[in-house]
Amino acid sequence: MFEPDYSSYSKEELLDALNSIDRKSYPERVSEIEKQLEIRDKSTKLQVNENENEPEIKKETSLLSQPLDLFGRIFYSIIGALALSLFLKEVTTGVVSGRTANISADDSPVSFWIAVTLGLIISLSAFAKAIFSPSKGKDET
């Protein structure tokens, strides 16, 4: 009898096979497909809808849900501190320095405050990533 080699299937092919397989007739194939899916993408969580017996893919997409090690926390803290210092410099001087031109609060107040606000958002985002991301466990790489 023909046994498919699921190790050579792509993720999309595995999902297609899982959706179309007769679960009652081939439970060992279902478990092999699920095993291969876990191997391909550990961050993808496979849940079987009990009513319809169709898999639902739930993927963690939040930036804050990704674990950080100590180096990552230090990196994001430094990025946040640099962005915050630029923000404070821009607010106190009233000028946003650019590559080809400067944006002055006197000449173009709307553009100035948009640039300053973006700097503040970048700064706060980096600090949030450093502070609120979960720590990497010993078994995670």
PyRosetta script that sets phi, psi and omega in degrees:
from pyrosetta import init, pose_from_sequence

init()
pose = pose_from_sequence("MFEPDYSSYSKEELLDALNSIDRKSYPERVSEIEKQLEIRDKSTKLQVNENENEPEIKKETSLLSQPLDLFGRIFYSIIGALALSLFLKEVTTGVVSGRTANISADDSPVSFWIAVTLGLIISLSAFAKAIFSPSKGKDET")
pose.set_psi(1, 141.7)
pose.set_omega(1, -178.1)
pose.set_phi(2, -72.9)
pose.set_psi(2, 127.3)
pose.set_omega(2, 174.9)
pose.set_phi(3, -116.4)
pose.set_psi(3, 120.2)
pose.set_omega(3, -179.7)
pose.set_phi(4, -68.3)
pose.set_psi(4, 146.6)
pose.set_omega(4, 177.5)
pose.set_phi(5, -96.0)
pose.set_psi(5, 90.0)
pose.set_omega(5, -174.9)
pose.set_phi(6, -69.2)
pose.set_psi(6, -15.9)
pose.set_omega(6, 179.6)
pose.set_phi(7, -68.0)
pose.set_psi(7, -20.3)
pose.set_omega(7, 179.4)
pose.set_phi(8, -94.9)
pose.set_psi(8, -1.6)
pose.set_omega(8, -178.8)
pose.set_phi(9, -79.8)
pose.set_psi(9, 148.4)
pose.set_omega(9, 171.6)
pose.set_phi(10, -78.1)
pose.set_psi(10, 169.5)
pose.set_omega(10, 179.9)
pose.set_phi(11, -61.5)
pose.set_psi(11, -42.1)
pose.set_omega(11, 179.8)
pose.set_phi(12, -64.2)
pose.set_psi(12, -40.0)
pose.set_omega(12, 178.3)
pose.set_phi(13, -66.3)
pose.set_psi(13, -37.8)
pose.set_omega(13, 177.6)
pose.set_phi(14, -65.1)
pose.set_psi(14, -42.6)
pose.set_omega(14, 178.4)
pose.set_phi(15, -63.9)
pose.set_psi(15, -39.8)
pose.set_omega(15, 178.0)
pose.set_phi(16, -64.4)
pose.set_psi(16, -43.3)
pose.set_omega(16, 178.6)
pose.set_phi(17, -63.6)
pose.set_psi(17, -39.8)
pose.set_omega(17, 179.5)
pose.set_phi(18, -66.0)
pose.set_psi(18, -35.3)
pose.set_omega(18, 178.7)
pose.set_phi(19, -71.8)
pose.set_psi(19, -29.2)
pose.set_omega(19, -173.2)
pose.set_phi(20, -104.7)
pose.set_psi(20, -4.9)
pose.set_omega(20, -175.8)
pose.set_phi(21, -77.2)
pose.set_psi(21, 148.0)
pose.set_omega(21, 173.6)
pose.set_phi(22, -82.2)
pose.set_psi(22, 103.8)
pose.set_omega(22, -172.4)
pose.set_phi(23, -65.0)
pose.set_psi(23, -32.7)
pose.set_omega(23, -178.2)
pose.set_phi(24, -75.0)
pose.set_psi(24, -36.2)
pose.set_omega(24, -178.3)
pose.set_phi(25, -79.9)
pose.set_psi(25, -30.1)
pose.set_omega(25, -174.6)
pose.set_phi(26, -130.4)
pose.set_psi(26, 61.3)
pose.set_omega(26, -178.9)
pose.set_phi(27, -64.8)
pose.set_psi(27, -31.5)
pose.set_omega(27, 179.5)
pose.set_phi(28, -68.8)
pose.set_psi(28, -33.2)
pose.set_omega(28, 176.6)
pose.set_phi(29, -70.1)
pose.set_psi(29, -38.0)
pose.set_omega(29, 178.2)
pose.set_phi(30, -60.7)
pose.set_psi(30, -45.3)
pose.set_omega(30, -179.5)
pose.set_phi(31, -66.4)
pose.set_psi(31, -35.2)
pose.set_omega(31, 177.6)
pose.set_phi(32, -67.0)
pose.set_psi(32, -41.7)
pose.set_omega(32, 177.9)
pose.set_phi(33, -62.8)
pose.set_psi(33, -45.6)
pose.set_omega(33, 179.5)
pose.set_phi(34, -62.7)
pose.set_psi(34, -38.4)
pose.set_omega(34, 177.4)
pose.set_phi(35, -63.0)
pose.set_psi(35, -43.7)
pose.set_omega(35, 179.4)
pose.set_phi(36, -66.0)
pose.set_psi(36, -36.0)
pose.set_omega(36, 177.0)
pose.set_phi(37, -64.8)
pose.set_psi(37, -41.0)
pose.set_omega(37, 178.3)
pose.set_phi(38, -63.8)
pose.set_psi(38, -37.6)
pose.set_omega(38, 178.5)
pose.set_phi(39, -63.6)
pose.set_psi(39, -42.3)
pose.set_omega(39, -175.8)
pose.set_phi(40, -70.8)
pose.set_psi(40, -34.9)
pose.set_omega(40, -176.4)
pose.set_phi(41, -149.4)
pose.set_psi(41, 96.7)
pose.set_omega(41, -176.4)
pose.set_phi(42, -69.6)
pose.set_psi(42, -21.7)
pose.set_omega(42, -179.5)
pose.set_phi(43, -83.2)
pose.set_psi(43, -9.8)
pose.set_omega(43, 177.8)
pose.set_phi(44, -85.8)
pose.set_psi(44, 130.6)
pose.set_omega(44, 178.8)
pose.set_phi(45, -108.4)
pose.set_psi(45, 125.0)
pose.set_omega(45, -177.5)
pose.set_phi(46, -99.9)
pose.set_psi(46, 124.2)
pose.set_omega(46, 176.3)
pose.set_phi(47, -126.3)
pose.set_psi(47, 136.2)
pose.set_omega(47, 179.7)
pose.set_phi(48, -96.2)
pose.set_psi(48, 124.9)
pose.set_omega(48, 176.9)
pose.set_phi(49, -72.7)
pose.set_psi(49, 117.1)
pose.set_omega(49, -173.3)
pose.set_phi(50, -66.2)
pose.set_psi(50, -29.8)
pose.set_omega(50, -179.0)
pose.set_phi(51, -73.7)
pose.set_psi(51, -41.6)
pose.set_omega(51, -173.7)
pose.set_phi(52, -107.9)
pose.set_psi(52, -8.2)
pose.set_omega(52, -177.2)
pose.set_phi(53, 54.5)
pose.set_psi(53, 34.9)
pose.set_omega(53, 176.1)
pose.set_phi(54, -114.3)
pose.set_psi(54, 138.8)
pose.set_omega(54, -178.7)
pose.set_phi(55, -72.8)
pose.set_psi(55, 143.7)
pose.set_omega(55, 172.9)
pose.set_phi(56, -116.6)
pose.set_psi(56, 130.1)
pose.set_omega(56, -179.4)
pose.set_phi(57, -97.3)
pose.set_psi(57, 124.6)
pose.set_omega(57, 175.9)
pose.set_phi(58, -119.8)
pose.set_psi(58, 122.1)
pose.set_omega(58, -178.4)
pose.set_phi(59, -117.4)
pose.set_psi(59, 135.1)
pose.set_omega(59, 177.3)
pose.set_phi(60, -74.2)
pose.set_psi(60, 117.5)
pose.set_omega(60, -176.2)
pose.set_phi(61, -114.1)
pose.set_psi(61, -7.8)
pose.set_omega(61, -177.6)
pose.set_phi(62, -70.0)
pose.set_psi(62, 134.6)
pose.set_omega(62, 176.8)
pose.set_phi(63, -61.7)
pose.set_psi(63, -35.4)
pose.set_omega(63, -178.8)
pose.set_phi(64, -75.9)
pose.set_psi(64, -13.6)
pose.set_omega(64, -178.7)
pose.set_phi(65, -81.2)
pose.set_psi(65, -12.3)
pose.set_omega(65, -179.7)
pose.set_phi(66, -81.0)
pose.set_psi(66, 127.9)
pose.set_omega(66, -176.8)
pose.set_phi(67, -69.6)
pose.set_psi(67, 150.4)
pose.set_omega(67, 179.0)
pose.set_phi(68, -122.7)
pose.set_psi(68, 144.0)
pose.set_omega(68, 170.6)
pose.set_phi(69, -92.8)
pose.set_psi(69, -176.4)
pose.set_omega(69, -177.1)
pose.set_phi(70, -61.4)
pose.set_psi(70, -41.9)
pose.set_omega(70, 179.1)
pose.set_phi(71, -59.9)
pose.set_psi(71, -42.7)
pose.set_omega(71, 179.0)
pose.set_phi(72, -63.1)
pose.set_psi(72, -41.0)
pose.set_omega(72, 178.4)
pose.set_phi(73, -64.5)
pose.set_psi(73, -42.5)
pose.set_omega(73, 178.5)
pose.set_phi(74, -64.7)
pose.set_psi(74, -43.6)
pose.set_omega(74, -180.0)
pose.set_phi(75, -58.5)
pose.set_psi(75, -51.2)
pose.set_omega(75, -179.0)
pose.set_phi(76, -66.8)
pose.set_psi(76, -31.5)
pose.set_omega(76, 176.0)
pose.set_phi(77, -66.0)
pose.set_psi(77, -41.3)
pose.set_omega(77, 178.2)
pose.set_phi(78, -65.3)
pose.set_psi(78, -44.3)
pose.set_omega(78, 177.9)
pose.set_phi(79, -60.0)
pose.set_psi(79, -44.0)
pose.set_omega(79, 178.7)
pose.set_phi(80, -62.6)
pose.set_psi(80, -41.8)
pose.set_omega(80, -179.9)
pose.set_phi(81, -66.2)
pose.set_psi(81, -41.6)
pose.set_omega(81, 177.8)
pose.set_phi(82, -63.8)
pose.set_psi(82, -45.0)
pose.set_omega(82, 179.8)
pose.set_phi(83, -64.8)
pose.set_psi(83, -38.4)
pose.set_omega(83, 178.5)
pose.set_phi(84, -66.8)
pose.set_psi(84, -39.6)
pose.set_omega(84, 178.7)
pose.set_phi(85, -66.2)
pose.set_psi(85, -38.9)
pose.set_omega(85, 175.6)
pose.set_phi(86, -64.2)
pose.set_psi(86, -40.8)
pose.set_omega(86, 178.0)
pose.set_phi(87, -59.3)
pose.set_psi(87, -47.1)
pose.set_omega(87, -179.1)
pose.set_phi(88, -65.4)
pose.set_psi(88, -38.7)
pose.set_omega(88, 178.0)
pose.set_phi(89, -63.4)
pose.set_psi(89, -43.4)
pose.set_omega(89, -179.3)
pose.set_phi(90, -64.7)
pose.set_psi(90, -41.9)
pose.set_omega(90, -178.7)
pose.set_phi(91, -67.5)
pose.set_psi(91, -41.6)
pose.set_omega(91, -177.6)
pose.set_phi(92, -72.9)
pose.set_psi(92, -35.2)
pose.set_omega(92, -178.9)
pose.set_phi(93, -88.5)
pose.set_psi(93, -23.8)
pose.set_omega(93, -178.0)
pose.set_phi(94, 78.6)
pose.set_psi(94, 17.6)
pose.set_omega(94, -178.9)
pose.set_phi(95, -137.1)
pose.set_psi(95, 131.5)
pose.set_omega(95, 172.6)
pose.set_phi(96, -101.8)
pose.set_psi(96, 117.2)
pose.set_omega(96, -178.4)
pose.set_phi(97, -83.9)
pose.set_psi(97, 133.5)
pose.set_omega(97, 177.9)
pose.set_phi(98, -123.7)
pose.set_psi(98, 178.3)
pose.set_omega(98, 179.9)
pose.set_phi(99, -65.3)
pose.set_psi(99, -47.5)
pose.set_omega(99, -174.7)
pose.set_phi(100, -108.1)
pose.set_psi(100, -17.6)
pose.set_omega(100, -178.2)
pose.set_phi(101, -156.0)
pose.set_psi(101, 163.6)
pose.set_omega(101, 175.7)
pose.set_phi(102, -109.4)
pose.set_psi(102, 145.5)
pose.set_omega(102, 176.6)
pose.set_phi(103, -107.5)
pose.set_psi(103, 118.4)
pose.set_omega(103, -177.4)
pose.set_phi(104, -100.8)
pose.set_psi(104, 144.5)
pose.set_omega(104, 177.1)
pose.set_phi(105, -66.7)
pose.set_psi(105, -29.1)
pose.set_omega(105, 179.3)
pose.set_phi(106, -75.9)
pose.set_psi(106, -41.3)
pose.set_omega(106, -176.3)
pose.set_phi(107, -78.7)
pose.set_psi(107, -42.3)
pose.set_omega(107, -176.2)
pose.set_phi(108, -142.2)
pose.set_psi(108, 80.4)
pose.set_omega(108, -174.4)
pose.set_phi(109, -63.5)
pose.set_psi(109, -36.3)
pose.set_omega(109, -179.1)
pose.set_phi(110, -66.1)
pose.set_psi(110, -48.2)
pose.set_omega(110, 178.5)
pose.set_phi(111, -62.1)
pose.set_psi(111, -40.1)
pose.set_omega(111, 178.8)
pose.set_phi(112, -59.7)
pose.set_psi(112, -49.6)
pose.set_omega(112, -176.7)
pose.set_phi(113, -71.4)
pose.set_psi(113, -28.5)
pose.set_omega(113, 173.7)
pose.set_phi(114, -65.0)
pose.set_psi(114, -46.7)
pose.set_omega(114, 179.8)
pose.set_phi(115, -63.7)
pose.set_psi(115, -41.7)
pose.set_omega(115, 179.4)
pose.set_phi(116, -65.5)
pose.set_psi(116, -41.3)
pose.set_omega(116, 179.5)
pose.set_phi(117, -64.6)
pose.set_psi(117, -40.9)
pose.set_omega(117, 176.9)
pose.set_phi(118, -61.9)
pose.set_psi(118, -40.3)
pose.set_omega(118, 176.6)
pose.set_phi(119, -61.5)
pose.set_psi(119, -41.5)
pose.set_omega(119, 178.5)
pose.set_phi(120, -65.9)
pose.set_psi(120, -40.3)
pose.set_omega(120, 178.5)
pose.set_phi(121, -63.1)
pose.set_psi(121, -43.2)
pose.set_omega(121, 178.2)
pose.set_phi(122, -61.9)
pose.set_psi(122, -43.4)
pose.set_omega(122, 179.9)
pose.set_phi(123, -61.3)
pose.set_psi(123, -50.4)
pose.set_omega(123, -178.4)
pose.set_phi(124, -66.5)
pose.set_psi(124, -34.7)
pose.set_omega(124, 177.8)
pose.set_phi(125, -64.4)
pose.set_psi(125, -42.5)
pose.set_omega(125, 179.3)
pose.set_phi(126, -65.0)
pose.set_psi(126, -42.8)
pose.set_omega(126, 177.7)
pose.set_phi(127, -64.6)
pose.set_psi(127, -39.5)
pose.set_omega(127, 178.4)
pose.set_phi(128, -63.0)
pose.set_psi(128, -41.2)
pose.set_omega(128, 178.5)
pose.set_phi(129, -62.7)
pose.set_psi(129, -42.7)
pose.set_omega(129, -178.6)
pose.set_phi(130, -68.2)
pose.set_psi(130, -35.5)
pose.set_omega(130, -173.5)
pose.set_phi(131, -88.9)
pose.set_psi(131, -44.3)
pose.set_omega(131, -168.9)
pose.set_phi(132, -98.4)
pose.set_psi(132, -6.0)
pose.set_omega(132, 177.6)
pose.set_phi(133, -71.0)
pose.set_psi(133, 144.5)
pose.set_omega(133, 178.1)
pose.set_phi(134, -67.9)
pose.set_psi(134, 153.1)
pose.set_omega(134, 178.0)
pose.set_phi(135, -77.2)
pose.set_psi(135, 149.5)
pose.set_omega(135, 174.4)
pose.set_phi(136, -72.9)
pose.set_psi(136, 134.3)
pose.set_omega(136, 177.2)
pose.set_phi(137, -79.9)
pose.set_psi(137, 173.3)
pose.set_omega(137, -179.4)
pose.set_phi(138, -67.3)
pose.set_psi(138, -29.8)
pose.set_omega(138, -177.2)
pose.set_phi(139, -90.9)
pose.set_psi(139, -5.0)
pose.set_omega(139, 179.5)
pose.set_phi(140, -91.4)
pose.set_psi(140, 149.6)
pose.set_omega(140, 177.1)
pose.set_phi(141, -118.8)
pose.dump_pdb("model.pdb")
